[in-house]
Amino acid sequence: MNVHSRTPTLSAHDPRGLPVRTVDYWRTEAVEPAQTRINRTLHDVAGRAVAQWDPRLWSLHMSDPLTPANLTSVYLLNGQVLRSDSVDAGMQIALHGVGAHVLFDWDSRGTRREIQHDLMLRPLAVFEEGDSQPRLCVERFMYGQPDTADPTRNQLGQLLRHDDPAGSLLFESFSISGQCSENNRHFTLDPILPDWPEPIDERARLLEPGEGAMTRWRFGPQGQVIEQIDARGNRHFSEFTLDGRLRASHLQLKHQTGPQTLVSDIAHNADGQVTQELAGNGVLTALTYRPEDGRLLERSAVKANGAALQLLRYEYDRVGNVLSIEDKALPIRYFANQRIDPVSRFTYDSLYQLSEATGWETGVASQGPESLHRNDPAALSNYRQSYRYDESGNLLELKHVGMRSGRKLVAARLSNRCLPYRNDVPPTEEQIAAAFDPRGNLRALEAGRSLTWDLRNELRSVTPVERASGLNDIEQYVYDGGGQRVRKTRELHTNARVVVAQVRYLPGLELRIDSAGEVLQVITAQSGLNSVNVLHWESTPPDGSNDRYRFNFTDHLGSTCLELAEDTRLISQETFYPFGETAWSAKTEVSYQTVGYSGKERDATGLYYYGYRYYMPWLQRWLNPDPLGGVDGLNLYQMVNNSPLVYRDEQGMQGSSVTESPRFDVLNESETNALNQGMHFDARGLDYFPQPLHEKVVAGLDEGLSWIQNAQSALSSKDLSASSQKYLNLVFGAEYAANRNESEELRTALLGSLQRLGSYMQQLKGADSWRLSLVQKLSNHAVGRTVSNNTQKKQIWLSRDHVESAHVFSLARTLVHESAHAMYNYSSPQRVDDIWYLRIGKLSEQASEQDIENFALTALLTSAERIEDGPDEAKMPGNGRADYKRIIDGFQAASGGGAVTSAAQRLTLFKSNLAARRNVILHNADSYPGLLMAFRNKGK
């Protein structure tokens, strides 16, 4: 019997089919009795989860009913969360408008935020204030309007200017698919949070003088970036195969006459996995996968002369847990009477949490966040680590047998906030409570190393050294409106001077400037599986040589294991403990290396920056709670479910498996429910459709895209043609033609929706083709269905009978209809529902050109009847009726009218209020093919 024997996961459901209890069985040794771990969920009468307990708090709750749930939620009538209380992340309240958009929010730190919107419910300004911060306008937005936007740059309806906490970002130009092709970043003069005034000329006074940092992109037909020109004029080119996979990548520095190859000869297997790639320095990376399930077996990096630099071999258990990693490129070594084998081995408990790891480490003792020493690489030692977790998944004890010491942590009784022992003394409940602010942000890395946070719970500064004189060393961070770090400043105080170093992060480029006069460009490029950094000094290079190419070679987690020069000279080599601390390293240059574990930037503080959070590898925990909440479980500090060899967190929000078989992926909840109801999936992902049906769906997507492109061309004309005006009159009503302002608003809104729709359908042919599934039979004789789930968001299921029997023109109608549903998340106020259907049947494969003509005309005439008669609420599907009411009621409220109390009132408003009618129609999926079919193969 092994540790996993007789440890199933059980799920109990109430009579409504809602899961109320999940039971797991935990043990670390096969001879131990399994412990029961119960996760409990309480639902309200509407079936919404209002309270959730993890096993530790549920066990406490059973003996003390006053024990709080890990997460409690209060909902609005429409299902949106009004208030959430987390034992880890504190309290949050959000007040939504009738369009489901957030108007105000508050939290337990005293933060108050207001978001102002325009009539299209797009954000215009964001105001924030806190207990220690006055009310500031921290963001402003400006969009392309018909009278100001440049149609030659596709600016209509697009976000053109975003003033955010870091400065101003100007979106200058867009591709036909709506992707930004030029943007210009201007930084603020002062990194302190700005208060943006409304007049643009006054905003300019808060910015650094100059032209800003312009980045340009050129896109391929499937939306891939085929060229990027960074803010210093360096050009990064990418080549793709016919099916949209990366084939090669090149870089041409501004002063160079020709490009330098970064990676080439990228090859893929039938599952789309990379099997080889050739780096620009001649090092070949080759990958071998297990035929049975596609899991990685071997990853090598070999010089042109055949010398192996890396030869990683992987072993797995049956569910994909990594059991061992051996680097056959390294020799067996001996040091201090120990034999050092270049292999790491791992064992797991019955919940697949890592329970023990063995490997090799540096032979010099080191510990904590500053443990990045230039050790003797020949000094080695074997190590063994064992891990003990509580019922919530908090790592409470790490035992280390080797050159380092272990560590212990204590978790708060009623939350997952933890502190380590100090001088072998455990922290008290009071000390743990004082160490975190009300939103769960840690206040200090350790004694004398304080942390400060902004109102968005983003790390604002770290004080590495605090002095009695008050002249503290400090590292400060500035983030853009999307929460990504764009500026880092470090001040070091010495007896004689203050040393200041700054990094500015731009697309594909880091600008590093220090007070000694060094100005360094770090051109960054993700080239296939590996990455390349190029160091170009605008100032005098430190040793006279410039344009240094650094090729980074990684493991299955993306951790940088090898850093090589252009001539394949070794710059650095590094191995990591399972949770990310450096175990061993050999480095000839350390000044300019910042990327380490999981491919993330390692700051001088020892923290890893992941994008939305910072990670403390020496404590195996995040610095603050997950901004997405409980997507990875109820413990909001836990790192990848304590399985760091199997999962990788890309942005600090949610882990994803790196060992999951590409052929036998796990069914999502929508697919599981469908199978339980007797449905059968013939193919999951367009690539797995039978070849004739694959070609037919691609043809349907191309047909629908041609309608969109023709409509965009016609609607972008200064003067509409007579036929185009007729189509709009039939679908939206003739009143728009007599009202210039409403006519322009209609064209702007419609063009914006078509850009989004076209971009989404283009992605279905490429990177998002996995969202399409082929189903034997859909319920209610449906020909297509858009479903949504928590993990993968929206997917489109197509009826096999429909794909086989329908004309490509009719299939295109289905694809446009379902893509209109799928192009926005269900939580978005712009989501598209089924408010009414155009009951026009479908075209068979034998349909003639005249049949197609009649089909498109019938759609237009049916649309016109709907406009003339108005929608019938009694016949609307539930979601469509709710959306229809939300839109109509919202416009009534915005105009200052009284509450709408009846369907008759809404019908009157639909007919009389052109803006409300426009929004209703643009929120109805069948309206899109109903209009677009008229533009088939025409430029009218």
Secondary structure, 3 states (H helix, E strand, C coil): CCCCCCCCCEEEECCCCCEEEEEEEECCCCCCCCEEEEEEEEECCCCCEEEEECHHHHHHHHHCCCCCCCEEEEECCCCCEEEEEECCCEEEEEEECCCCCEEEEEECCCCEEEEEECCCCCEEEEEEEECCEEEEEEEEEEECCCCCCCHHHCCCCCEEEEEECCEEEEEEEECCCCCEEEEEEEEECCCCCCCCCCCHHHHHCCECCCCCEEEEEEECCCCCEEEEECCCCCEEEEEECCCCCEEEEEEECCCCCCCEEEEEEEEECCCCCEEEEEECCCCEEEEEECCCCCCEEEEEEECCCCCEEEEEEEEECCCCCEEEEEECCCCCEEECCEEECCEEEEEECCCCCEEEEEEEEECCCCCCCCCCCCCCCCCEEEEEEEEEECCCCCEEEEEEECCCCCEEEEECCCCCCEEECECCECCCHHHHHHCECCCCCECEEECCEEEEECCCCCEEEECCCCCCCCCCCEEEEEECCCCCEEEEEEEEECCCCEEEEEEEEECCEEEEEECCCCEEEEEEEEECCEEEEEEEECCCCCCCCCCEEEEEEECCCCCEEEEECCCCCEEEEEEECCCCCEEEEEECCCCCCCECHHHCEECCCCCEECCCCEEECCCCEECCCCCCCHHHCCCCCECHHHCCCCEEECCCCCEEECCCCCCCCCCCHHHHHHHHCCCCEEEECHHHCCHHHHHHHHHHHHHHHHHHHHHHHHHHCCCCCHHHHHHHHHHHCHHHHHCHHHHHHHHHHHHHHHHHHHHHHHHHHCCCHHHEEEECCCHHHCCEEEEEECCCEEEEEEEHHHHHHECHHHHHHHHHHHHHHHCCCCCCCCCCECCCCCCCCCCECCCCHHHHHHHHHHHHHHHHHHHHHCCCHHHCCHHHHHHHHHHHHHHHHHCCCCCCCCHHHHHHHHHHCHHHHHHHHHCECCHHHHHHHHHCCCCC
